[in-house]
């Protein structure tokens, strides 16, 4: 006898979650399954998945705060990410859905036969790729980091700077540092309106810049440093990027 599939439902609309519950109850007659959790948004879903295992996640795409596409990217950093089935009223996200390796893409209103087929496909899924690039229409609202087997969400608006160091990127907020496994170049491209490059290995949040200071070394050399809100750390600006000082002085 097949082990029951542990299903999580993620949808911001209560009627949609109730409808899925009814459909899953009907599917349970032929495919053993267990609805192990529900969430009304992506943040709640990730918090729940950090604490509980699930085999399949039924995820709406258009949700406030964090889209289903962005949630899928964060989920792939979990030690054992669930197979992903998108549920949506919009067909324009199909390509993005399959690029984040969704098992299936169900258009609302969902038919029981179609859901059962998707669940059977999910049951056969055994592995998922470790990471994906950003595929959402808009920039992410959060960056995700892995600590002690859990995925933590850091709001992009809280990030003061991103500094590449060896294999990792140091993500700094006013409260603490995190280690991020992403490409600094890709982050710069995705968040070009949020961060500005001050050095080949460092991006700073435009909104966090409070000023600049000129620093002179004992050898007589001098360079500009950027000051950021909320921390005492001064970050050096490379000669190549010193136009940023003039740019911000004219704002």
Buried (B, 14 or more C-beta within 10 A) or exposed (E): EEEBBBBBBBBBBEEBBEBBEEBBEEBBEEBEBBBBBBBBBBBBBBBBBBEEEBBBBBBBBBBEBBBBBBBBBBBBBBEEBBBBBBBBEEEEBBEBBBEBBBBBBBBBEBEBEBBBBBBBBBBEBEEBEEEBEBBBEEBBBBBBBBEEEBBBBBEBEBBBBBBBEEEBBBBBBEEEEBEBEBEBEEBBEBBEEBBBBBBEBBBBBBEBBEEBEEEEEEEEEEBBBBBBEEBEEBBEBBEEBBEBBEEBEEE
